[in-house]
Amino acid sequence: MDDCLCGCCWALRPRYKRLVDNIFPEDPEDGLVKANMEKLTFFALSAPEKLDRIAAYLSERLTRELNRHRYGYVCIAMEAMEQLLLACHCQSINLLVESFLSTLRLLLEADKPHLHILATSSFVKFANIEEDTPSYHRSYDFFVSRFSEMCHSEHEDLDIQNKIRVSGIRGLQGVVRKTVDDELQVNIWEPRHMEQIVPALLVNLQQHTHTSRYAHTHVESPAEQTEVCFRELLSRAAYGHITNAIRPVLMHLDSHSLWEGRSFAVQCFQIIMYSIQSQHSHLVIQQLLGHLDANSKSPASVRAGIVEVLSEAAVIEATGSVGPTVLEVFNTLLRQLRQSVDYQLTGYYDNTGKRETTSAEEKTLQDGVIKTIGSFANTLPIYQRSEVMLFIMGKIPVPGIYPALGSPNSGLEGSRMIQVMLLKSLLQVSERYESCNLLTALPSSFLEPLLSFTLMEDPEIRLLVLSILTSLIDRRHNLPSFGQHVYLTCKEESSGRGHYQALVTLLAVLSVELANEEVVVDLIRLVLALQELALSPHECLSVFNRCGVHAVCAAFLNLLSQLGPPPPFHLHITQVIEHRQGNAPHLLPKDVFCDEPRLPQGELMVDETFLFVQSKICEALTGSSYSAHTERFNTPYTPQLTDEDRLSKRKSIGDVISLQIDMDPQYCPDTQQTEQITFETLKNAIEDRGGVEEEERRRRMQVVERFQTAPFEEIAAHCGARTSLLQSKLDQVFDLIIRPPPSPSGHSPPRSTPLYGIKFPDLCVY
């Protein structure tokens, strides 16, 4: 009975209710009654135990006005709750929050966009309030779902749609701010929340709206607000949260086929890489690499899109933060190259033979992978780049040296394509390699197999290797190997314009980087040997190849003559070049290395006046700092091939040259004749033959020709006979060396078993 009287008589109502009622004006257009709001606020601060009742009654009034569609009073009630929240001390705010959040749910469930916007605005203000006391019972699941749903709004009025979406984005931003630093709140990084928040943000980030359209209406673009929210979300992600935040991004790009366009995917991950903490960036890289592997049987456009994102992410990534599995990054990328080769040659990107692909699509992917390898290498410190180069070199398939990369189904053509692509990858790494001492950074285990590729049959491979060598020139002791392989590369009849231009570049870099008197003399020796190579009738070189080698010699000596040698040297080089310009322009780069080379008809004839003369060069260098090394000109330039060079060479000519076996019996000593070995005997044996050098050269060429043209059985029989003869001579030499000294009586004792023939017990051998 008393309750009914209190409800009917306004004067008997509790004071907090009367204070709440007084804040509402007669006309909602007049807005909140500020004087009465101040009284309500003072009462709430004076009696904080009444806060929960005030909040509950405000919520009741708001619900009543909402049901009556009196939206003006609804707005006033929300404004009053906001002011109370802001005015209350942090320790008292929990008394208001439950009623406040339940009121917001009510507004967000209504079918009125402006109420959704109103509720979101109030929630954002609440989210910006810092609380000192924890709350154990709040739940924000509803707000995550509702704000995410608002981000997908498809309202027919575009302006209203944009306002709803912007409100939803701000609401999500408020949820993140309110929960991310409070361990007692809901874990916003759980997959169930991230799978709602991230796609809602990406949908709006994907839209490209015109800024000018919003400049007049002062309406913020959803895409702009989304980027702000997305960056804030990622910047707050701890180490253990990165994976949950990135996985929905990958799923969204997959489900909406956004890898093919690539521009949005790149933009998205640029935001991610710039927003997360730098020490976590390698986690994003690992996620992308895993996703690339998971899509190994997807169309080439999808794989290419992921690879491009990887490349851009690597550029942004902090230096050296690829993570502990550096080589695994490159292993994944190289594996993608091998798979792409299989797909390109078979025409299908799956094992069932149903999903077709094209060479152009796979080529785009391959170029992207090679570019990405360079991007990753550029983020590494110098010592790790050298490890990467060794790692890539170890993956290049070379018969007899390195195994093939995996087991490509495409056979020899597949191996060749992988060789080309891995060398291109190596070139990407070497172009950014900065080291003053390759002698320690790049051991022979890298340089020797790399140099062996200069002798391979494929012109594209040789050209790639020349480019790699040029990019790796240092200031240490690699010149002999480089010069040797420059010489041998010029002997390849399949060399073209690009090869000779690359050789000139390589020689020029050698002379600039390694310039000292001894190196310059060795380079001149190499060029003179190349000139002899171009003149030799025994080499199977075309007119173009011979002219190309002469042009290389002229171009390089012209440059070298301007880098320090005395003026007489420069004068001789200039005179020869001027003679060629007037009468033999086909021996100069201008006429040879052009689109339509102007070559002489028939056999190439080169007059002596067009040649660089060794004696004149020696004379020109006499009296200068170079004269101390001119005696090296007396030593003929002869390249020595390694075992790896022979394996990569398609002919056995290298083995014949390096062995230098004397097969002519006329130079074999009489098998029946023996003589006492003395100092003079040894001296004569190693003495230079002087006048018979030309005859020796002719005889060696006959040996070479015999090994090239004779049947295998004949060569084997000849070598067998030579081996028996050699063994016989060794026996004679050993017999002379270990002959026992004469006895005092002058009579030689009977010869016993020679020392080298005695078999000692195992225990006597140390």
C-alpha positions in Angstrom: 0.0 0.0 0.0 2.9 2.4 0.9 4.6 1.5 -2.4 1.5 2.5 -4.4 1.3 5.8 -2.5 5.0 6.5 -3.2 4.5 5.8 -6.9 1.5 8.1 -7.1 2.7 11.0 -5.1 5.8 12.5 -6.7 6.9 14.3 -3.6 7.2 11.0 -1.8 9.5 9.5 -4.4 13.2 8.8 -3.5 15.4 11.9 -3.9 17.6 10.2 -6.6 14.5 9.5 -8.7 13.3 13.1 -8.4 16.8 14.3 -9.3 16.8 12.0 -12.4 13.3 13.1 -13.4 14.3 16.8 -13.2 17.0 16.5 -15.8 14.4 15.8 -18.6 12.9 19.0 -20.0 9.3 19.3 -21.1 10.4 19.7 -24.8 13.2 17.2 -25.7 14.4 19.8 -28.2 15.6 21.9 -25.3 18.1 19.2 -24.4 19.4 18.2 -21.0 18.6 20.6 -18.1 22.1 21.5 -17.1 21.4 23.0 -13.7 19.5 19.9 -12.6 22.2 17.7 -14.0 24.7 19.4 -11.8 22.5 18.7 -8.8 22.2 15.0 -9.8 26.0 14.8 -10.2 26.7 16.4 -6.8 24.2 14.0 -5.1 25.9 11.0 -6.8 29.4 12.1 -5.7 28.1 12.8 -2.2 26.4 9.4 -1.9 28.3 7.0 -4.1 26.3 4.1 -2.6 23.3 5.4 -4.6 25.1 5.2 -7.9 23.8 1.8 -8.8 20.2 2.9 -8.1 20.7 6.1 -10.1 22.1 4.1 -13.1 19.3 1.5 -12.9 16.6 4.3 -12.8 18.2 6.1 -15.7 18.2 2.9 -17.7 14.6 2.3 -16.8 13.6 5.8 -18.0 15.6 5.3 -21.2 13.9 2.0 -21.9 10.5 3.5 -21.3 11.2 6.4 -23.7 12.7 4.0 -26.3 9.5 1.9 -26.2 7.4 5.1 -26.8 9.7 6.1 -29.7 10.6 9.3 -27.9 14.2 9.3 -29.2 14.9 12.9 -27.9 14.5 11.8 -24.3 16.6 8.7 -25.1 19.5 10.9 -26.2 19.1 13.0 -23.0 19.2 9.8 -20.8 22.4 8.6 -22.6 24.0 12.0 -22.1 23.2 12.0 -18.4 24.8 8.5 -18.0 27.9 9.6 -19.9 28.3 12.6 -17.6 27.9 10.5 -14.5 30.5 8.1 -15.8 33.0 10.9 -16.4 32.3 12.5 -13.1 32.5 9.5 -10.8 35.7 8.5 -9.2 37.4 5.4 -10.6 36.7 3.3 -7.6 32.9 3.9 -7.9 32.5 3.5 -11.6 31.7 -0.2 -11.4 28.4 0.7 -9.8 27.4 2.4 -13.0 28.9 0.2 -15.6 26.5 -2.8 -15.6 23.4 -0.6 -16.1 25.3 1.5 -18.7 26.4 -1.6 -20.8 22.9 -3.1 -20.6 21.5 0.2 -21.9 23.9 0.2 -24.8 22.9 -3.4 -25.7 19.3 -2.2 -25.8 20.1 0.6 -28.2 22.3 -1.6 -30.4 19.6 -4.2 -30.7 17.1 -1.5 -31.9 16.3 -1.2 -35.6 17.4 2.4 -35.8 20.8 3.4 -37.3 21.0 6.7 -35.4 20.6 4.8 -32.1 23.4 2.4 -33.1 25.6 5.5 -33.7 24.6 7.0 -30.4 25.3 3.8 -28.4 28.7 3.4 -30.1 29.7 7.0 -29.4 28.8 6.5 -25.7 30.8 3.2 -25.6 33.9 4.9 -27.1 33.7 7.6 -24.3 33.4 4.9 -21.7 36.4 3.0 -23.3 38.6 6.0 -22.9 38.1 6.1 -19.1 40.9 4.6 -17.2 39.8 2.4 -14.3 41.8 1.6 -11.2 39.7 -1.2 -9.9 39.3 -4.4 -11.8 36.0 -5.9 -12.9 35.5 -9.6 -12.8 32.1 -10.0 -14.4 32.0 -7.8 -17.5 31.5 -9.4 -20.9 32.2 -7.7 -24.2 31.4 -10.6 -26.5 28.1 -8.9 -27.6 29.8 -5.7 -28.4 32.5 -7.4 -30.5 29.8 -9.2 -32.5 27.6 -6.1 -32.9 30.3 -3.7 -33.8 31.8 -6.2 -36.3 28.3 -6.5 -37.8 28.0 -2.7 -38.1 31.3 -2.7 -40.1 29.5 -4.9 -42.8 26.5 -2.5 -43.1 24.8 -2.5 -46.5 22.3 0.3 -45.8 20.7 1.6 -49.0 21.7 5.2 -48.1 25.4 5.4 -48.8 26.0 8.2 -46.3 24.2 6.4 -43.5 26.0 3.2 -44.5 29.4 5.0 -44.1 28.3 6.5 -40.7 27.3 3.1 -39.4 30.5 1.5 -40.6 32.7 4.2 -39.1 30.8 3.8 -35.8 31.3 0.0 -35.9 35.1 0.5 -36.5 35.3 3.0 -33.6 33.4 0.6 -31.4 35.9 -2.2 -32.1 38.7 0.3 -31.4 37.0 1.0 -28.1 36.7 -2.7 -27.2 40.4 -3.2 -27.9 41.4 -0.2 -25.8 39.2 -1.4 -22.9 40.3 -5.0 -22.9 43.8 -5.3 -24.3 45.7 -4.2 -21.2 43.3 -5.8 -18.6 44.1 -9.4 -17.9 40.8 -9.9 -16.1 38.8 -8.8 -19.1 37.9 -11.0 -22.0 41.0 -12.1 -24.1 40.4 -10.1 -27.3 43.2 -12.0 -29.0 41.4 -15.3 -28.9 40.7 -16.7 -32.4 36.9 -16.4 -32.0 37.3 -12.6 -31.5 40.0 -12.1 -34.1 38.0 -13.9 -36.7 35.3 -11.3 -36.3 37.3 -8.2 -35.8 40.0 -8.6 -38.5 37.6 -9.4 -41.4 35.4 -6.5 -40.4 38.3 -4.2 -40.6 39.7 -5.6 -43.9 36.3 -5.2 -45.6 36.4 -1.5 -45.0 40.1 -1.2 -45.6 39.5 -2.7 -49.0 37.1 0.1 -50.1 38.7 2.9 -52.0 36.6 6.0 -51.4 37.2 9.4 -52.7 38.5 11.9 -50.1 37.1 14.9 -51.9 33.6 13.5 -51.4 33.9 13.7 -47.7 35.7 17.0 -47.6 32.5 18.9 -48.0 30.4 16.9 -45.6 33.1 16.4 -42.9 32.3 12.7 -42.9 35.3 10.4 -42.2 36.0 7.6 -44.7 35.5 4.1 -43.3 38.8 3.1 -45.0 40.7 5.9 -43.2 39.2 5.0 -39.8 39.8 1.3 -40.4 43.5 1.9 -41.0 43.8 3.8 -37.7 42.0 1.0 -35.8 44.0 -1.7 -37.6 47.3 -0.1 -36.8 46.4 0.4 -33.1 45.2 -3.2 -32.8 48.5 -4.6 -34.3 50.7 -2.2 -32.3 49.2 -3.7 -29.1 49.8 -7.3 -30.1 52.3 -9.1 -27.9 54.6 -11.9 -29.1 52.0 -14.7 -28.5 49.2 -12.8 -30.2 50.8 -12.2 -33.6 49.7 -15.5 -35.0 46.1 -15.1 -34.0 46.0 -11.6 -35.6 47.6 -12.6 -38.9 45.8 -15.9 -39.5 42.4 -14.2 -40.2 44.1 -11.9 -42.6 45.4 -14.8 -44.7 42.0 -16.5 -44.5 40.2 -13.3 -45.7 42.6 -12.8 -48.6 42.0 -16.5 -49.6 38.3 -16.5 -49.3 37.9 -13.3 -51.3 40.5 -14.1 -53.9 42.5 -11.0 -53.1 46.0 -12.4 -53.8 45.6 -12.2 -57.5 45.0 -8.4 -57.4 48.1 -8.2 -55.2 47.8 -4.4 -54.7 45.5 -4.8 -51.7 47.4 -7.7 -50.2 50.6 -5.7 -50.4 48.9 -2.7 -48.8 47.5 -4.8 -46.1 50.8 -6.3 -45.1 52.6 -3.0 -45.4 50.3 -1.8 -42.6 50.9 -4.9 -40.6 54.7 -4.7 -40.9 54.9 -1.0 -40.1 52.5 -1.4 -37.1 53.7 -4.4 -35.2 56.7 -4.2 -32.9 59.9 -4.7 -35.0 61.1 -7.7 -33.0 58.0 -9.6 -33.9 58.2 -9.0 -37.7 59.8 -12.4 -38.4 56.7 -14.1 -37.1 54.7 -12.5 -39.9 57.3 -13.7 -42.4 57.0 -17.2 -41.0 53.2 -17.1 -41.3 53.5 -16.0 -45.0 56.1 -18.7 -45.8 53.8 -21.3 -44.3 50.9 -20.0 -46.2 52.9 -20.1 -49.4 53.7 -23.8 -48.8 50.1 -24.4 -48.1 49.2 -22.9 -51.4 51.8 -24.8 -53.4 49.0 -26.4 -55.5 47.1 -23.2 -56.0 47.1 -21.2 -59.3 50.3 -19.4 -60.2 48.6 -16.0 -59.7 47.9 -16.9 -56.0 51.4 -18.0 -55.4 52.8 -15.0 -57.2 50.6 -12.7 -55.0 51.9 -14.3 -51.8 55.5 -14.1 -53.0 55.1 -10.4 -53.9 53.7 -9.7 -50.4 56.7 -11.6 -49.0 59.1 -9.4 -51.0 57.5 -6.2 -49.8 57.4 -7.4 -46.2 61.1 -8.3 -46.4 61.9 -4.7 -47.5 60.1 -3.3 -44.5 61.4 -5.8 -42.0 64.1 -4.7 -39.5 67.6 -5.6 -40.5 68.6 -9.1 -39.4 65.2 -10.0 -37.9 64.4 -12.8 -40.3 64.6 -15.1 -37.2 66.6 -18.1 -36.2 65.7 -20.1 -39.3 67.3 -17.9 -41.9 68.2 -20.7 -44.3 64.7 -22.2 -44.0 63.3 -19.0 -45.6 65.5 -19.5 -48.7 64.9 -23.2 -48.7 61.1 -22.5 -48.9 61.6 -20.1 -51.8 63.9 -22.4 -53.7 61.4 -25.2 -53.2 58.8 -23.0 -54.8 61.1 -22.5 -57.8 61.5 -26.2 -58.3 57.8 -26.8 -58.1 57.1 -24.0 -60.6 59.5 -25.6 -63.1 57.6 -28.9 -62.8 54.3 -27.1 -63.3 55.7 -25.1 -66.2 57.0 -28.1 -68.1 54.0 -30.3 -67.4 51.4 -27.6 -67.9 49.5 -28.5 -64.7 49.8 -27.2 -61.2 48.5 -30.3 -59.5 49.3 -34.0 -59.6 45.9 -35.0 -61.1 46.5 -33.3 -64.5 43.3 -31.3 -64.3 44.3 -27.8 -63.3 46.2 -26.2 -66.2 48.8 -23.4 -65.9 50.8 -21.5 -68.5 54.4 -20.7 -69.0 53.8 -17.0 -68.7 52.1 -17.4 -65.3 54.8 -19.6 -63.9 57.5 -17.3 -65.3 55.9 -14.4 -63.4 56.0 -16.4 -60.3 59.6 -17.4 -60.8 60.7 -13.8 -61.3 58.8 -12.9 -58.1 60.6 -15.6 -56.1 64.0 -14.5 -57.4 63.2 -10.9 -56.5 62.1 -12.0 -53.1 65.3 -13.9 -52.5 67.2 -10.7 -53.1 64.9 -8.7 -50.8 65.4 -11.2 -48.0 69.2 -11.3 -48.5 69.3 -7.5 -48.3 68.0 -7.6 -44.7 70.7 -9.9 -43.5 74.2 -8.9 -42.1 77.2 -9.6 -44.4 78.2 -12.9 -42.8 74.8 -14.3 -43.3 74.6 -13.2 -46.9 77.7 -15.3 -47.6 76.1 -18.3 -46.0 73.0 -17.8 -48.2 75.2 -17.7 -51.3 76.9 -20.9 -50.3 73.5 -22.4 -49.5 72.1 -21.5 -53.0 75.3 -22.7 -54.7 74.8 -26.0 -52.9 71.3 -26.3 -54.5 72.4 -25.8 -58.1 72.3 -29.2 -59.9 75.6 -30.0 -61.5 76.2 -33.7 -62.4 79.0 -35.1 -60.3 79.3 -32.2 -58.0 76.0 -31.1 -56.4 72.7 -33.1 -56.4 69.7 -31.8 -58.1 67.3 -29.6 -56.2 64.7 -32.1 -55.1 63.6 -34.5 -57.9 62.1 -32.5 -60.7 59.9 -34.5 -63.0 61.1 -32.5 -66.0 64.5 -34.2 -66.5 67.5 -32.4 -68.1 65.5 -29.4 -69.3 64.1 -28.9 -65.8 67.6 -29.1 -64.3 68.8 -26.5 -66.8 65.9 -24.2 -65.9 66.7 -24.6 -62.2 70.3 -23.8 -62.8 69.4 -20.6 -64.6 66.9 -19.5 -61.9 69.2 -20.3 -59.0 72.0 -18.4 -60.6 69.7 -15.5 -61.1 68.9 -15.8 -57.4 72.6 -15.8 -56.6 73.0 -12.7 -58.7 70.3 -11.0 -56.7 72.2 -11.7 -53.5 75.6 -10.9 -54.8 74.5 -7.5 -56.2 73.9 -6.3 -52.7 76.9 -8.0 -51.1 79.3 -5.5 -49.6 82.5 -6.9 -48.3 86.1 -5.7 -48.5 87.5 -9.2 -48.0 85.9 -12.0 -50.0 89.0 -14.1 -49.2 87.5 -14.9 -45.8 83.8 -14.3 -46.6 83.7 -16.4 -49.7 85.9 -19.5 -49.4 87.1 -21.6 -52.3 84.1 -24.0 -51.8 82.0 -21.2 -53.3 84.3 -19.7 -55.9 85.5 -22.9 -57.5 82.1 -24.3 -58.4 80.9 -20.9 -59.5 83.9 -20.5 -61.8 83.2 -23.9 -63.3 79.9 -22.6 -64.6 81.8 -20.3 -67.0 82.7 -23.4 -69.0 79.2 -24.8 -69.4 77.6 -25.1 -72.8 74.5 -23.0 -72.0 75.2 -19.4 -73.0 72.7 -18.0 -70.6 74.3 -19.7 -67.7 77.8 -18.5 -68.6 76.5 -14.9 -68.9 74.8 -15.1 -65.5 78.0 -16.3 -63.9 80.0 -13.5 -65.5 77.6 -11.0 -64.0 77.9 -12.7 -60.6 81.7 -12.6 -60.8 81.7 -9.0 -61.7 79.5 -8.2 -58.7 81.8 -10.1 -56.3 85.2 -8.6 -57.3 87.2 -7.8 -54.3 90.6 -6.5 -53.4 92.2 -9.8 -52.6 93.8 -12.8 -54.4 91.1 -14.1 -56.7 92.7 -12.6 -59.9 94.3 -15.9 -61.2 91.1 -17.8 -61.1 89.2 -14.9 -62.7 91.8 -14.5 -65.5 91.9 -18.2 -66.2 88.2 -18.5 -66.6 88.0 -15.3 -68.7 90.4 -17.0 -71.1 88.5 -20.2 -71.2 85.2 -18.4 -71.7 86.5 -16.7 -74.8 87.1 -20.1 -76.3 83.4 -20.9 -76.3 82.0 -20.7 -79.9 78.5 -20.1 -78.6 79.5 -16.9 -76.8 77.5 -13.9 -78.1 77.6 -10.1 -77.8 76.4 -10.1 -74.2 79.1 -12.5 -73.1 81.9 -10.3 -74.6 80.5 -7.2 -73.2 80.3 -8.9 -69.8 83.9 -10.0 -70.1 85.0 -6.4 -70.8 83.1 -5.3 -67.7 84.7 -8.0 -65.6 88.2 -7.1 -66.8 87.5 -3.5 -66.2 86.3 -4.1 -62.6 89.3 -6.3 -62.0 91.7 -3.6 -63.2 90.0 -0.9 -61.1 89.5 -2.9 -57.9 92.8 -4.8 -57.9 95.0 -2.3 -59.7 98.7 -2.7 -58.8 101.8 -3.3 -61.0 101.8 -7.1 -60.7 98.1 -7.4 -61.4 98.3 -5.1 -64.4 101.1 -7.2 -65.9 99.1 -10.4 -65.4 96.0 -8.8 -67.0 98.2 -7.8 -70.0 99.5 -11.4 -70.2 95.9 -12.6 -70.2 94.9 -10.2 -73.0 97.9 -11.2 -75.1 96.9 -14.8 -74.7 93.4 -14.0 -75.8 94.8 -12.3 -78.9 96.8 -15.5 -79.6 93.6 -17.5 -79.1 91.8 -15.4 -81.7 94.6 -15.9 -84.2 95.0 -19.7 -83.6 93.8 -21.8 -86.5 93.4 -24.8 -84.2 90.5 -23.2 -82.3 86.9 -23.8 -83.6 85.9 -20.2 -83.4 83.7 -18.4 -86.0 84.6 -15.1 -87.6 82.3 -13.3 -85.1 83.9 -15.0 -82.1 87.4 -14.1 -83.3 86.5 -10.5 -84.0 84.7 -10.4 -80.6 87.9 -11.5 -78.8 90.0 -9.0 -80.6 87.4 -6.3 -79.7 87.6 -7.3 -76.0 91.4 -7.0 -76.1 91.2 -3.6 -77.7 88.5 -2.2 -75.3 90.2 -3.5 -72.2 93.8 -2.4 -73.1 92.5 1.0 -74.1 91.0 1.4 -70.6 94.0 -0.1 -68.9 96.4 2.3 -70.7 94.7 5.2 -69.0 94.9 3.8 -65.4 98.6 4.4 -64.7 101.0 2.6 -67.0 103.7 4.9 -68.6 102.9 7.0 -71.7 104.8 4.7 -74.2 102.3 2.0 -73.3 99.4 4.2 -74.0 101.0 5.3 -77.2 101.4 1.8 -78.5 97.8 0.9 -77.7 96.5 4.1 -79.3 98.5 3.4 -82.5 97.1 -0.1 -82.9 93.5 1.1 -82.3 93.9 3.9 -84.8 95.2 1.4 -87.4 92.2 -0.8 -86.8 89.8 2.2 -87.1 91.2 3.0 -90.5 91.5 -0.5 -92.0 90.0 -3.1 -89.7 87.0 -1.6 -87.8 85.6 -5.2 -87.4 88.3 -5.7 -84.8 86.8 -2.9 -82.5 83.8 -3.0 -80.2 81.9 -0.4 -82.2 81.5 -2.6 -85.3 81.3 -6.0 -83.5 79.1 -5.3 -80.5 76.2 -3.7 -82.4 72.8 -5.0 -83.5 74.1 -5.8 -87.0 77.9 -6.6 -86.8 79.9 -5.7 -89.8 82.2 -8.6 -90.4 84.6 -9.5 -93.3 83.6 -12.1 -95.8 85.4 -15.4 -95.7 88.3 -16.2 -93.4 89.5 -13.6 -91.0 92.9 -12.2 -91.9 94.6 -10.0 -89.4 97.7 -8.0 -90.3 100.5 -7.6 -87.8 100.0 -3.8 -87.6 96.5 -4.5 -86.1 98.0 -6.6 -83.2 99.3 -5.6 -79.8 102.9 -6.7 -79.7 104.4 -8.2 -76.5 107.9 -6.9 -77.2 106.7 -3.3 -77.6 104.6 -3.5 -74.5 107.6 -4.8 -72.5 109.8 -2.0 -73.9 107.1 0.5 -73.0 107.0 -0.7 -69.4 110.8 -0.7 -69.0 112.1 1.9 -66.6 108.8 2.3 -64.8 107.5 0.7 -61.6 106.1 -2.1 -63.8 109.5 -3.2 -65.0 110.1 -5.3 -61.9 107.3 -7.7 -63.1 107.9 -7.7 -66.9 109.8 -11.0 -66.7 106.4 -12.6 -66.2 105.8 -12.0 -69.9 108.3 -14.8 -70.6 106.0 -17.3 -69.0 103.3 -18.4 -71.4 99.8 -18.1 -70.1 98.3 -21.5 -69.7 95.0 -22.0 -67.8 94.9 -24.9 -65.4 91.5 -26.6 -65.0 90.3 -28.1 -61.7 88.3 -31.3 -61.4 85.1 -29.4 -61.1 85.9 -27.5 -64.3 86.3 -30.8 -66.2 83.0 -32.1 -64.9 81.2 -29.0 -66.1 83.0 -29.0 -69.5 81.3 -30.8 -72.2 84.5 -31.8 -74.0 87.7 -33.4 -72.7 90.0 -30.8 -74.2 90.6 -29.3 -70.7 91.9 -32.6 -69.4 94.2 -33.0 -72.4 95.7 -29.5 -71.9 96.1 -29.9 -68.1 97.7 -33.3 -68.4 100.3 -32.1 -71.0 101.2 -35.8 -71.7 104.1 -36.2 -74.1 103.0 -39.0 -76.5 105.6 -38.6 -79.2 108.1 -41.6 -79.1 110.8 -39.5 -80.7 111.3 -37.7 -77.5 111.4 -40.9 -75.4 114.9 -41.8 -74.3 116.4 -45.1 -75.4 115.0 -47.9 -73.2 118.3 -49.7 -73.4 120.5 -46.8 -72.5 121.4 -45.9 -68.9 123.6 -43.2 -67.5 124.8 -42.0 -64.2 122.5 -39.4 -62.7 124.5 -36.3 -61.7 123.7 -32.7 -61.0 124.4 -31.9 -64.6 121.9 -34.5 -65.7 119.1 -33.0 -63.5 120.0 -29.5 -64.6 119.8 -30.4 -68.3 116.5 -32.2 -67.7 114.8 -29.1 -66.3 116.5 -26.6 -68.5 114.4 -24.5 -70.9 114.7 -25.8 -74.5 114.9 -22.3 -75.9 114.8 -22.6 -79.6 112.5 -25.6 -79.7 109.5 -23.8 -78.0 107.6 -23.5 -81.3 108.2 -27.2 -82.0 106.9 -28.0 -78.5 103.8 -26.0 -79.1 103.1 -27.7 -82.4 103.6 -31.1 -80.8 101.2 -30.3 -78.0 98.6 -29.3 -80.5 99.0 -32.6 -82.3 98.4 -34.4 -79.0 95.3 -32.3 -78.5 94.0 -33.1 -81.9 94.7 -36.8 -81.4 92.7 -36.9 -78.2 89.8 -35.1 -80.0 89.6 -37.2 -83.1 91.2 -40.6 -82.4 89.0 -43.6 -81.4 88.9 -44.4 -77.7 90.5 -47.9 -78.2 93.5 -46.3 -80.0 94.0 -43.7 -77.2 93.7 -46.4 -74.6 96.2 -48.7 -76.3 98.6 -45.8 -76.7 98.3 -44.7 -73.1 98.9 -48.3 -72.0 102.1 -48.6 -73.9 103.2 -45.2 -72.6 102.5 -46.4 -69.0 104.7 -49.5 -69.5 107.5 -47.4 -70.9 107.3 -45.0 -68.1 107.4 -47.8 -65.5 110.5 -49.2 -67.2 112.3 -45.8 -67.0 111.3 -45.5 -63.3 112.9 -48.8 -62.6 116.1 -47.7 -64.3 116.2 -44.4 -62.4 115.6 -46.2 -59.1 118.3 -48.6 -59.9 120.8 -45.8 -60.5 119.7 -43.9 -57.4 120.1 -46.8 -54.9 123.3 -48.4 -56.5 125.5 -49.4 -53.6 128.8 -47.5 -53.1 132.0 -49.2 -54.4 133.9 -51.3 -51.9 137.4 -50.3 -50.7 138.9 -53.1 -52.7 137.4 -51.6 -55.9 135.2 -54.6 -56.5 131.5 -54.2 -56.3 129.7 -56.7 -54.1 127.0 -58.7 -55.7 123.7 -56.7 -55.9 121.1 -57.7 -53.5 117.4 -56.9 -53.4 116.9 -53.1 -53.9 115.8 -51.2 -50.9 112.5 -50.1 -52.4 111.6 -53.7 -53.1 112.1 -54.9 -49.5 108.9 -55.6 -47.6 109.3 -54.7 -43.9 107.2 -56.1 -41.1 104.3 -53.8 -40.0 105.9 -53.2 -36.6 109.0 -51.8 -38.3 107.1 -49.2 -40.2 106.6 -45.8 -38.5 
